[in-house]
């Protein structure tokens, strides 16, 4: 056995070991320029972020994005209590402030998009709803006051001079829409984007007072992010051209210049 043969055999063994290491032992695809992150996001971002998650993975091979969608206030509470996550996208600056005041943000949140309320009604608008004043005679679903869509609803109703007792108070917009789809209420105050995502099952009644309650959606990388580089890349991606295109198509308004 020659020295040259031994050296060749050792080099081949090392190359094989390196290849197996790069394959991750069968745990998943080979990482190239991506990592693994968890994103906590407002329920009203469900459809848009789900698509953006797929687009981000395509643009960053080897990356993985896991989402936790819920009411912003519930997510903020989870984060302050130590829930592990890399990115937080809230439906209002007030809920984001809960996280930043607790020192959980890495940097300053940036506005991702804006959203506005509409009155969601069954297809064909059988209740003949034309504005907030009509809600006083109907069974209505609202979001709870501590949830951004609930706070916005209260501001819009106050601007319209309407007082009503909701049939139900839900923890996020998806809950309010579910009550409407089940026929348990006649209308729901939700975001324009949620009705658009309903695939034609519902109609949206616009009303001018909703302009008094437009919600800004802030997003930030979290201080305890396990993969801050991928987290920053995701935030940049959804705030960039690709993100704006998806969010605008969903009915979101662009952030203020």
C-alpha positions as CSV (number, residue, x, y, z in Angstrom):
1,X,0.0,0.0,0.0
2,X,1.7,3.2,-1.1
3,X,1.6,6.5,0.7
4,X,-0.1,8.1,-2.3
5,X,-2.9,5.5,-2.1
6,X,-3.4,6.1,1.6
7,X,-3.6,9.9,1.1
8,X,-6.2,9.5,-1.6
9,X,-8.3,7.2,0.6
10,X,-8.1,9.7,3.5
11,X,-9.1,12.6,1.2
12,X,-12.1,10.6,-0.1
13,X,-13.2,9.8,3.4
14,X,-13.0,13.4,4.5
15,X,-15.0,14.5,1.4
16,X,-17.7,11.9,2.2
17,X,-17.9,13.1,5.8
18,X,-18.2,16.7,4.7
19,X,-21.0,15.8,2.2
20,X,-23.0,14.0,4.9
21,X,-22.6,17.0,7.3
22,X,-23.9,19.3,4.6
23,X,-27.0,17.1,4.1
24,X,-27.8,17.6,7.8
25,X,-28.1,13.9,8.5
26,X,-31.5,13.7,6.7
27,X,-33.1,16.3,8.9
28,X,-34.1,18.5,6.0
29,X,-32.9,20.3,2.9
30,X,-29.4,21.6,2.6
31,X,-29.1,25.1,3.8
32,X,-27.8,27.6,1.4
33,X,-28.5,31.2,2.3
34,X,-31.5,30.6,4.6
35,X,-32.3,29.8,8.3
36,X,-35.3,28.9,10.4
37,X,-37.5,31.6,12.0
38,X,-40.8,31.9,13.8
39,X,-43.0,34.9,13.0
40,X,-45.8,36.0,15.4
41,X,-48.3,38.0,13.2
42,X,-51.7,39.5,13.6
43,X,-54.6,37.3,12.5
44,X,-55.5,39.8,9.7
45,X,-52.1,39.1,8.1
46,X,-52.8,35.3,7.8
47,X,-53.4,35.1,4.1
48,X,-50.8,37.7,3.0
49,X,-48.0,36.4,5.3
50,X,-48.7,32.8,4.4
51,X,-48.1,33.7,0.7
52,X,-45.1,35.8,1.6
53,X,-43.7,33.0,3.6
54,X,-43.7,30.7,0.6
55,X,-42.2,33.5,-1.6
56,X,-39.5,34.1,1.0
57,X,-38.6,30.4,1.1
58,X,-38.3,30.4,-2.7
59,X,-36.0,33.4,-2.6
60,X,-33.9,32.1,0.3
61,X,-33.3,28.3,-0.4
62,X,-33.0,26.3,2.7
63,X,-35.0,28.7,4.9
64,X,-38.0,27.8,6.9
65,X,-40.7,30.1,8.3
66,X,-43.2,29.1,10.9
67,X,-46.2,31.4,11.7
68,X,-48.2,32.0,14.8
69,X,-51.3,34.0,13.8
70,X,-53.6,35.4,16.5
71,X,-54.9,38.6,18.0
72,X,-52.1,41.1,18.4
73,X,-52.7,41.7,22.1
74,X,-52.6,37.9,22.8
75,X,-49.3,37.6,20.8
76,X,-47.8,40.6,22.6
77,X,-48.6,39.0,26.0
78,X,-47.1,35.7,24.9
79,X,-43.9,37.4,23.8
80,X,-43.5,39.4,27.0
81,X,-44.0,36.2,28.9
82,X,-41.1,34.6,27.1
83,X,-42.6,32.9,24.1
84,X,-39.8,32.1,21.6
85,X,-40.0,34.0,18.3
86,X,-37.9,35.9,15.8
87,X,-40.3,38.5,14.3
88,X,-43.4,40.2,15.5
89,X,-45.9,41.9,13.2
90,X,-48.8,43.6,15.0
91,X,-52.0,45.2,13.9
92,X,-51.5,48.4,15.8
93,X,-48.7,50.5,17.4
94,X,-50.4,50.1,20.8
95,X,-49.9,46.4,20.9
96,X,-46.4,46.7,19.5
97,X,-45.6,49.1,22.4
98,X,-46.3,46.3,24.8
99,X,-43.4,44.4,23.4
100,X,-41.0,47.4,22.9
101,X,-41.7,48.7,26.5
102,X,-40.8,45.2,27.8
103,X,-37.4,45.5,26.0
104,X,-38.2,42.6,23.6
105,X,-37.6,44.4,20.3
106,X,-34.2,44.6,18.6
107,X,-34.3,48.0,17.1
108,X,-37.2,50.3,16.2
109,X,-40.4,48.8,14.6
110,X,-41.2,49.9,11.1
111,X,-44.7,50.3,9.6
112,X,-45.4,47.5,7.2
113,X,-48.9,48.5,5.9
114,X,-52.1,50.1,6.9
115,X,-55.7,48.7,7.2
116,X,-59.2,50.1,7.4
117,X,-62.5,48.8,8.7
118,X,-65.5,47.8,6.7
119,X,-68.9,46.4,7.7
120,X,-68.9,42.7,6.6
121,X,-72.3,41.4,5.6
122,X,-73.6,38.2,4.0
123,X,-73.4,38.1,0.2
124,X,-76.2,40.3,-1.3
125,X,-76.5,42.4,1.9
126,X,-79.8,41.0,3.0
127,X,-79.9,43.3,6.0
128,X,-79.8,46.4,3.7
129,X,-76.8,47.8,5.7
130,X,-75.6,51.1,4.3
131,X,-73.6,52.4,7.3
132,X,-72.9,52.2,11.0
133,X,-76.4,53.5,12.0
134,X,-78.0,50.4,10.6
135,X,-76.0,48.2,13.0
136,X,-78.0,49.3,16.0
137,X,-81.0,47.1,14.7
138,X,-78.9,44.1,13.9
139,X,-76.9,41.4,15.7
140,X,-73.2,42.4,15.3
141,X,-69.9,40.8,16.0
142,X,-67.0,43.1,17.1
143,X,-63.5,42.4,18.3
144,X,-62.8,42.8,22.0
145,X,-61.7,46.2,23.0
146,X,-58.1,45.2,23.8
147,X,-57.7,43.8,20.3
148,X,-56.6,46.4,17.6
149,X,-59.7,45.7,15.4
150,X,-61.9,46.2,18.5
151,X,-60.2,49.5,19.4
152,X,-60.6,50.7,15.8
153,X,-64.2,49.7,15.8
154,X,-65.0,51.7,18.9
155,X,-63.2,54.7,17.4
156,X,-65.1,54.4,14.2
157,X,-68.5,53.9,15.9
158,X,-67.9,56.9,18.2
159,X,-67.0,59.0,15.1
160,X,-70.4,57.9,13.6
161,X,-72.2,58.6,16.8
162,X,-73.5,55.1,17.0
163,X,-74.0,53.1,20.3
164,X,-74.7,49.4,20.1
165,X,-74.4,46.3,22.2
166,X,-72.6,43.7,20.2
167,X,-73.9,40.1,20.1
168,X,-70.4,38.8,20.6
169,X,-66.9,40.1,21.3
170,X,-64.1,38.1,19.6
171,X,-60.4,37.9,20.2
172,X,-59.5,38.6,16.5
173,X,-61.1,39.4,13.2
174,X,-61.2,35.7,12.1
175,X,-63.4,35.0,15.1
176,X,-65.8,37.8,14.2
177,X,-66.0,36.6,10.6
178,X,-66.6,33.0,11.7
179,X,-69.7,34.2,13.7
180,X,-71.0,35.9,10.5
181,X,-70.4,32.9,8.3
182,X,-72.2,30.7,10.8
183,X,-75.2,33.0,10.7
184,X,-74.9,33.8,14.4
185,X,-74.8,37.5,13.6
186,X,-76.0,39.8,10.8
187,X,-72.8,41.8,10.4
188,X,-69.3,42.2,11.7
189,X,-66.9,45.1,11.9
190,X,-63.6,43.8,10.4
191,X,-60.8,44.9,8.1
192,X,-61.3,45.4,4.4
193,X,-58.6,42.8,3.8
194,X,-60.5,40.1,5.7
195,X,-63.6,40.5,3.5
196,X,-61.4,40.4,0.4
197,X,-59.9,37.2,1.6
198,X,-63.3,35.6,2.1
199,X,-63.3,34.6,-1.6
200,X,-66.6,36.3,-2.5
201,X,-68.7,34.8,0.3
202,X,-69.2,38.2,1.9
203,X,-69.8,41.8,0.9
204,X,-68.1,44.8,2.4
205,X,-69.9,48.0,3.2
206,X,-67.5,51.0,3.2
207,X,-68.3,53.9,5.5
208,X,-66.4,57.2,5.8
209,X,-66.0,57.1,9.6
210,X,-63.6,54.2,9.2
211,X,-61.0,56.7,8.0
212,X,-60.8,57.9,11.6
213,X,-59.6,54.5,12.7
214,X,-57.0,53.4,10.2
215,X,-54.5,51.0,11.8
216,X,-50.8,51.0,11.1
217,X,-49.1,47.6,11.2
218,X,-45.6,47.7,12.7
219,X,-43.1,44.9,12.4
220,X,-39.8,44.3,14.2
221,X,-37.1,41.7,14.8
222,X,-37.2,40.4,18.3
223,X,-34.4,40.8,20.8
224,X,-34.2,37.0,21.6
225,X,-34.4,35.9,18.0
226,X,-32.6,32.7,17.5
227,X,-31.7,33.6,13.9
228,X,-31.5,37.4,13.7
229,X,-30.0,37.4,10.2
230,X,-32.9,35.5,8.7
231,X,-35.3,37.5,10.8
232,X,-34.0,40.7,9.4
233,X,-34.0,39.3,5.9
234,X,-37.7,38.4,6.3
235,X,-38.6,41.8,7.6
236,X,-36.8,43.4,4.6
237,X,-38.5,41.0,2.2
238,X,-42.1,41.8,3.4
239,X,-41.3,45.5,3.5
240,X,-39.8,45.5,0.0
241,X,-41.3,45.3,-3.4
242,X,-42.4,41.7,-3.1
243,X,-44.2,42.4,0.1
244,X,-45.9,45.6,-1.0
245,X,-47.2,43.8,-4.1
246,X,-48.8,41.0,-2.0
247,X,-50.2,43.3,0.7
248,X,-51.6,45.8,-1.8
249,X,-53.3,42.9,-3.7
250,X,-54.9,41.8,-0.4
251,X,-56.4,45.3,0.2
252,X,-53.8,46.8,2.5
253,X,-52.8,50.4,2.1
254,X,-49.1,51.3,1.8
255,X,-47.4,52.8,4.9
256,X,-47.1,56.6,5.1
257,X,-44.1,57.9,3.2
